[in-house]
Amino acid sequence: MREKINELHIVLESPFYRLVFPNVKIVGRRSTRVIRTKEGGFVNGFSISGHVTGTGAGDSSLDFDEGRKYGGCIILDDLHDASCAYSRVSLISACQKFEQCITSRRNTADTPFLVIGQRISVYDIFGYLEKKSERQFEKIIIPAVLEDGTSIDENRLPMQELKIKEKAEPYVYQSQYMQDPPEPKWRIFNEKYFKKIDFAYKRIGEKDLVAFIDLNSGSIKTLDRTAVGVFQPFFMKSDFSYEPKRCGVWVDLLAAKLDPATVEHDIHEFLRKYEQRLHAIVVEEHGIGFKVIADLRTLLPNTLILGSRRTRSKMEVFQSCSQFVEQGHIFLEKAEQNFHYLIFDEFEKIHTETEFTDDIADVLSEFIIWFPEKNRLGIPCPEDMYNHAVLKNDAVNAVSVRARAPFSCLNVCDNF
């Protein structure tokens, strides 16, 4: 958005534009990134994630047929980022932004919306406008492959290239190229349909468990979405005989609102029952995390306490696996004996069938352990592998299965 505003200023300030439209007044500097209309409205040159997008769109002084006054329009271009395709919450949030905020920025209700973009999910803005919105829209759908089986642009997207894309990424192909996204594979399960599994694993001495702590807050004032996950690393047969696939199975999870004054003691109390088996504890190294690390090193002197920082560049971790990297924040930590821990974590609202939400039920705590060494070749994820996230709460027991994560933490029974 900022780039577009800068480009617009370049055009407005060009000699040719000033020659053709000499009376147009440019208000403000380019650095302000604010465009004002003659009726006092403005548009703020920031992205959809900004708090204020602008107001006063449309020219109510223009009278068209049947008294319609819709001079101008609001254009929504690529409302969703492609990385949101696997996060239903992010998709719903953008649709709510449109309904609750953007629709109120017009001078008149006759000012139309022009929504442009490629489909990424059945829950994207186009799916919302088609199935849930009361507003009437005219649709123009341009798939990459036409009805006669030919490519829409043989030079840029030859059929051979499209077939390669279809085979490599069927979901992306069907959504972004054919503009007809399939129903995603996530489901809501009851926890009783899950069973804990105990794989044959390689012990790290007598200690076979690893704990990950996500404080989800850089402030000492609030820790409303803290999660502590305990995992048991295990080894599976790999596609490469020389490099076994190392994963983790979920053992226990604490998702609670903790008091900043006693957070390290609450975490210690939860982990005490596993103290003799804990090989390492990984804590986010920011905000109150520094204090928690220091205190846990005192409370658990015989356990390795590690700090974890978010990677600066996701592509530094997996240049060939960006579709996995973009599903969540990544924490990469190298511990003793060449063990690598990779965590995908999301803290999002769960939209359950009962629409139950509170401070804890809003937390989707998703932990995946994957050891990336020797796996930078971009090995495709099997279609039947999912990311299983567990929410434990007295009021609600729900489990969300997110599609297309690298490896699963739990084994799902056939009784869906």
LINWO-V139306 format. One record per residue. N is the residue number from 0. RES is the residue in one small letter. PSI is psi in degrees with one decimal (none if undefined). Layout:
n=N res=RES psi=PSI
n=N res=RES psi=PSI
This chain:
n=0 res=m psi=-44.5
n=1 res=r psi=-39.9
n=2 res=e psi=-40.9
n=3 res=k psi=-39.2
n=4 res=i psi=-42.5
n=5 res=n psi=-42.7
n=6 res=e psi=-37.8
n=7 res=l psi=-41.9
n=8 res=h psi=-37.8
n=9 res=i psi=-42.3
n=10 res=v psi=-46.4
n=11 res=l psi=-30.6
n=12 res=e psi=-2.2
n=13 res=s psi=148.1
n=14 res=p psi=-37.8
n=15 res=f psi=-45.6
n=16 res=y psi=-40.8
n=17 res=r psi=-29.5
n=18 res=l psi=-40.5
n=19 res=v psi=-38.9
n=20 res=f psi=73.8
n=21 res=p psi=-19.9
n=22 res=n psi=-0.8
n=23 res=v psi=126.4
n=24 res=k psi=126.9
n=25 res=i psi=114.7
n=26 res=v psi=130.2
n=27 res=g psi=166.1
n=28 res=r psi=162.8
n=29 res=r psi=-31.5
n=30 res=s psi=-21.8
n=31 res=t psi=-26.1
n=32 res=r psi=38.4
n=33 res=v psi=127.3
n=34 res=i psi=127.7
n=35 res=r psi=144.9
n=36 res=t psi=166.7
n=37 res=k psi=-16.2
n=38 res=e psi=10.6
n=39 res=g psi=0.0
n=40 res=g psi=171.4
n=41 res=f psi=159.2
n=42 res=v psi=131.6
n=43 res=n psi=124.7
n=44 res=g psi=57.9
n=45 res=f psi=174.4
n=46 res=s psi=179.0
n=47 res=i psi=-21.1
n=48 res=s psi=-8.7
n=49 res=g psi=160.4
n=50 res=h psi=-40.9
n=51 res=v psi=118.9
n=52 res=t psi=-23.1
n=53 res=g psi=178.2
n=54 res=t psi=165.2
n=55 res=g psi=35.0
n=56 res=a psi=143.1
n=57 res=g psi=151.1
n=58 res=d psi=103.6
n=59 res=s psi=-5.1
n=60 res=s psi=-14.1
n=61 res=l psi=126.2
n=62 res=d psi=115.7
n=63 res=f psi=-167.6
n=64 res=d psi=143.0
n=65 res=e psi=29.2
n=66 res=g psi=13.6
n=67 res=r psi=133.1
n=68 res=k psi=95.6
n=69 res=y psi=42.0
n=70 res=g psi=129.0
n=71 res=g psi=-178.1
n=72 res=c psi=169.9
n=73 res=i psi=121.4
n=74 res=i psi=124.1
n=75 res=l psi=108.0
n=76 res=d psi=116.3
n=77 res=d psi=64.2
n=78 res=l psi=-32.1
n=79 res=h psi=144.0
n=80 res=d psi=144.3
n=81 res=a psi=-27.5
n=82 res=s psi=-11.9
n=83 res=c psi=-5.6
n=84 res=a psi=-30.8
n=85 res=y psi=7.3
n=86 res=s psi=101.4
n=87 res=r psi=-33.8
n=88 res=v psi=-42.6
n=89 res=s psi=-39.0
n=90 res=l psi=-46.6
n=91 res=i psi=-37.2
n=92 res=s psi=-41.6
n=93 res=a psi=-39.0
n=94 res=c psi=-38.5
n=95 res=q psi=-35.5
n=96 res=k psi=-41.2
n=97 res=f psi=-49.0
n=98 res=e psi=-38.9
n=99 res=q psi=-23.6
n=100 res=c psi=-59.1
n=101 res=i psi=-36.2
n=102 res=t psi=-17.3
n=103 res=s psi=7.1
n=104 res=r psi=13.4
n=105 res=r psi=152.5
n=106 res=n psi=-29.0
n=107 res=t psi=148.6
n=108 res=a psi=-12.8
n=109 res=d psi=-10.1
n=110 res=t psi=119.8
n=111 res=p psi=165.5
n=112 res=f psi=138.2
n=113 res=l psi=108.7
n=114 res=v psi=119.3
n=115 res=i psi=140.6
n=116 res=g psi=173.9
n=117 res=q psi=148.0
n=118 res=r psi=138.1
n=119 res=i psi=-15.4
n=120 res=s psi=158.2
n=121 res=v psi=-14.7
n=122 res=y psi=11.1
n=123 res=d psi=-177.1
n=124 res=i psi=-33.6
n=125 res=f psi=-40.8
n=126 res=g psi=-37.9
n=127 res=y psi=-47.5
n=128 res=l psi=-31.2
n=129 res=e psi=-37.3
n=130 res=k psi=-28.0
n=131 res=k psi=-24.2
n=132 res=s psi=144.4
n=133 res=e psi=-9.4
n=134 res=r psi=150.2
n=135 res=q psi=128.7
n=136 res=f psi=145.3
n=137 res=e psi=132.7
n=138 res=k psi=136.8
n=139 res=i psi=110.0
n=140 res=i psi=124.8
n=141 res=i psi=92.8
n=142 res=p psi=161.8
n=143 res=a psi=-30.0
n=144 res=v psi=123.2
n=145 res=l psi=172.8
n=146 res=e psi=-28.5
n=147 res=d psi=6.4
n=148 res=g psi=8.7
n=149 res=t psi=160.3
n=150 res=s psi=147.9
n=151 res=i psi=-24.0
n=152 res=d psi=93.2
n=153 res=e psi=-27.8
n=154 res=n psi=-45.2
n=155 res=r psi=-37.5
n=156 res=l psi=74.4
n=157 res=p psi=155.0
n=158 res=m psi=-35.0
n=159 res=q psi=-42.0
n=160 res=e psi=-39.6
n=161 res=l psi=-37.2
n=162 res=k psi=-35.1
n=163 res=i psi=-43.8
n=164 res=k psi=-39.8
n=165 res=e psi=-39.6
n=166 res=k psi=-38.6
n=167 res=a psi=-43.1
n=168 res=e psi=77.8
n=169 res=p psi=-37.3
n=170 res=y psi=-45.6
n=171 res=v psi=-40.9
n=172 res=y psi=-48.8
n=173 res=q psi=-33.8
n=174 res=s psi=-63.2
n=175 res=q psi=-27.5
n=176 res=y psi=-40.6
n=177 res=m psi=-7.7
n=178 res=q psi=33.6
n=179 res=d psi=73.8
n=180 res=p psi=137.5
n=181 res=p psi=166.8
n=182 res=e psi=130.2
n=183 res=p psi=163.5
n=184 res=k psi=3.5
n=185 res=w psi=149.4
n=186 res=r psi=161.5
n=187 res=i psi=124.3
n=188 res=f psi=154.8
n=189 res=n psi=145.2
n=190 res=e psi=-23.6
n=191 res=k psi=-17.2
n=192 res=y psi=0.7
n=193 res=f psi=151.9
n=194 res=k psi=140.2
n=195 res=k psi=146.1
n=196 res=i psi=148.9
n=197 res=d psi=94.9
n=198 res=f psi=162.3
n=199 res=a psi=119.9
n=200 res=y psi=159.4
n=201 res=k psi=117.8
n=202 res=r psi=146.1
n=203 res=i psi=83.4
n=204 res=g psi=-132.2
n=205 res=e psi=-0.1
n=206 res=k psi=122.3
n=207 res=d psi=9.4
n=208 res=l psi=151.8
n=209 res=v psi=138.3
n=210 res=a psi=141.3
n=211 res=f psi=131.4
n=212 res=i psi=120.1
n=213 res=d psi=106.5
n=214 res=l psi=-20.7
n=215 res=n psi=34.1
n=216 res=s psi=132.1
n=217 res=g psi=4.3
n=218 res=s psi=148.3
n=219 res=i psi=-4.8
n=220 res=k psi=-31.1
n=221 res=t psi=134.6
n=222 res=l psi=55.0
n=223 res=d psi=-13.0
n=224 res=r psi=55.3
n=225 res=t psi=140.7
n=226 res=a psi=137.7
n=227 res=v psi=114.6
n=228 res=g psi=133.9
n=229 res=v psi=127.7
n=230 res=f psi=154.3
n=231 res=q psi=109.4
n=232 res=p psi=143.5
n=233 res=f psi=167.7
n=234 res=f psi=135.1
n=235 res=m psi=162.5
n=236 res=k psi=132.0
n=237 res=s psi=165.3
n=238 res=d psi=-19.7
n=239 res=f psi=123.1
n=240 res=s psi=-27.1
n=241 res=y psi=-7.4
n=242 res=e psi=95.9
n=243 res=p psi=150.2
n=244 res=k psi=119.7
n=245 res=r psi=123.1
n=246 res=c psi=-169.6
n=247 res=g psi=145.3
n=248 res=v psi=136.3
n=249 res=w psi=134.5
n=250 res=v psi=-49.9
n=251 res=d psi=156.0
n=252 res=l psi=131.5
n=253 res=l psi=119.0
n=254 res=a psi=106.9
n=255 res=a psi=163.5
n=256 res=k psi=115.0
n=257 res=l psi=152.5
n=258 res=d psi=123.7
n=259 res=p psi=-28.9
n=260 res=a psi=-24.5
n=261 res=t psi=17.7
n=262 res=v psi=-43.7
n=263 res=e psi=-32.9
n=264 res=h psi=-36.0
n=265 res=d psi=-42.1
n=266 res=i psi=-41.5
n=267 res=h psi=-41.1
n=268 res=e psi=-39.6
n=269 res=f psi=-37.4
n=270 res=l psi=-10.3
n=271 res=r psi=-38.0
n=272 res=k psi=-14.4
n=273 res=y psi=7.1
n=274 res=e psi=-40.7
n=275 res=q psi=-15.0
n=276 res=r psi=-6.8
n=277 res=l psi=120.5
n=278 res=h psi=-42.6
n=279 res=a psi=154.7
n=280 res=i psi=127.2
n=281 res=v psi=125.5
n=282 res=v psi=139.8
n=283 res=e psi=129.5
n=284 res=e psi=70.2
n=285 res=h psi=152.7
n=286 res=g psi=-129.0
n=287 res=i psi=-11.3
n=288 res=g psi=-34.3
n=289 res=f psi=-41.0
n=290 res=k psi=-42.0
n=291 res=v psi=-41.5
n=292 res=i psi=-48.1
n=293 res=a psi=-42.9
n=294 res=d psi=-39.1
n=295 res=l psi=-30.5
n=296 res=r psi=-27.0
n=297 res=t psi=-42.2
n=298 res=l psi=-30.8
n=299 res=l psi=70.9
n=300 res=p psi=-21.5
n=301 res=n psi=9.2
n=302 res=t psi=139.1
n=303 res=l psi=119.2
n=304 res=i psi=119.6
n=305 res=l psi=146.0
n=306 res=g psi=144.0
n=307 res=s psi=132.5
n=308 res=r psi=150.6
n=309 res=r psi=138.1
n=310 res=t psi=141.0
n=311 res=r psi=-41.0
n=312 res=s psi=119.7
n=313 res=k psi=-34.0
n=314 res=m psi=-17.2
n=315 res=e psi=-26.6
n=316 res=v psi=-52.2
n=317 res=f psi=92.8
n=318 res=q psi=-27.4
n=319 res=s psi=-0.4
n=320 res=c psi=41.6
n=321 res=s psi=-27.6
n=322 res=q psi=-25.5
n=323 res=f psi=-40.4
n=324 res=v psi=-37.2
n=325 res=e psi=-0.2
n=326 res=q psi=-15.1
n=327 res=g psi=174.1
n=328 res=h psi=149.1
n=329 res=i psi=134.2
n=330 res=f psi=124.6
n=331 res=l psi=124.2
n=332 res=e psi=134.7
n=333 res=k psi=119.0
n=334 res=a psi=-163.3
n=335 res=e psi=160.0
n=336 res=q psi=33.8
n=337 res=n psi=31.3
n=338 res=f psi=130.7
n=339 res=h psi=134.7
n=340 res=y psi=123.9
n=341 res=l psi=122.7
n=342 res=i psi=127.1
n=343 res=f psi=122.2
n=344 res=d psi=139.9
n=345 res=e psi=135.9
n=346 res=f psi=100.2
n=347 res=e psi=164.8
n=348 res=k psi=137.4
n=349 res=i psi=122.3
n=350 res=h psi=87.7
n=351 res=t psi=173.5
n=352 res=e psi=-28.2
n=353 res=t psi=1.1
n=354 res=e psi=36.9
n=355 res=f psi=126.3
n=356 res=t psi=137.8
n=357 res=d psi=-172.4
n=358 res=d psi=-33.9
n=359 res=i psi=-39.5
n=360 res=a psi=-17.5
n=361 res=d psi=-9.1
n=362 res=v psi=115.1
n=363 res=l psi=103.1
n=364 res=s psi=114.3
n=365 res=e psi=111.7
n=366 res=f psi=128.1
n=367 res=i psi=131.2
n=368 res=i psi=126.4
n=369 res=w psi=137.1
n=370 res=f psi=106.7
n=371 res=p psi=-10.2
n=372 res=e psi=135.2
n=373 res=k psi=9.2
n=374 res=n psi=25.0
n=375 res=r psi=11.3
n=376 res=l psi=-2.0
n=377 res=g psi=44.7
n=378 res=i psi=124.8
n=379 res=p psi=146.9
n=380 res=c psi=130.7
n=381 res=p psi=146.5
n=382 res=e psi=-25.1
n=383 res=d psi=9.2
n=384 res=m psi=127.8
n=385 res=y psi=167.6
n=386 res=n psi=119.8
n=387 res=h psi=121.6
n=388 res=a psi=139.8
n=389 res=v psi=132.7
n=390 res=l psi=123.3
n=391 res=k psi=121.6
n=392 res=n psi=143.9
n=393 res=d psi=-32.4
n=394 res=a psi=-28.1
n=395 res=v psi=139.5
n=396 res=n psi=107.4
n=397 res=a psi=148.8
n=398 res=v psi=130.3
n=399 res=s psi=133.2
n=400 res=v psi=114.1
n=401 res=r psi=139.9
n=402 res=a psi=144.8
n=403 res=r psi=36.9
n=404 res=a psi=162.7
n=405 res=p psi=-54.0
n=406 res=f psi=158.5
n=407 res=s psi=150.4
n=408 res=c psi=-20.5
n=409 res=l psi=159.7
n=410 res=n psi=127.3
n=411 res=v psi=134.5
n=412 res=c psi=162.9
n=413 res=d psi=-16.4
n=414 res=n psi=82.9
n=415 res=f psi=none
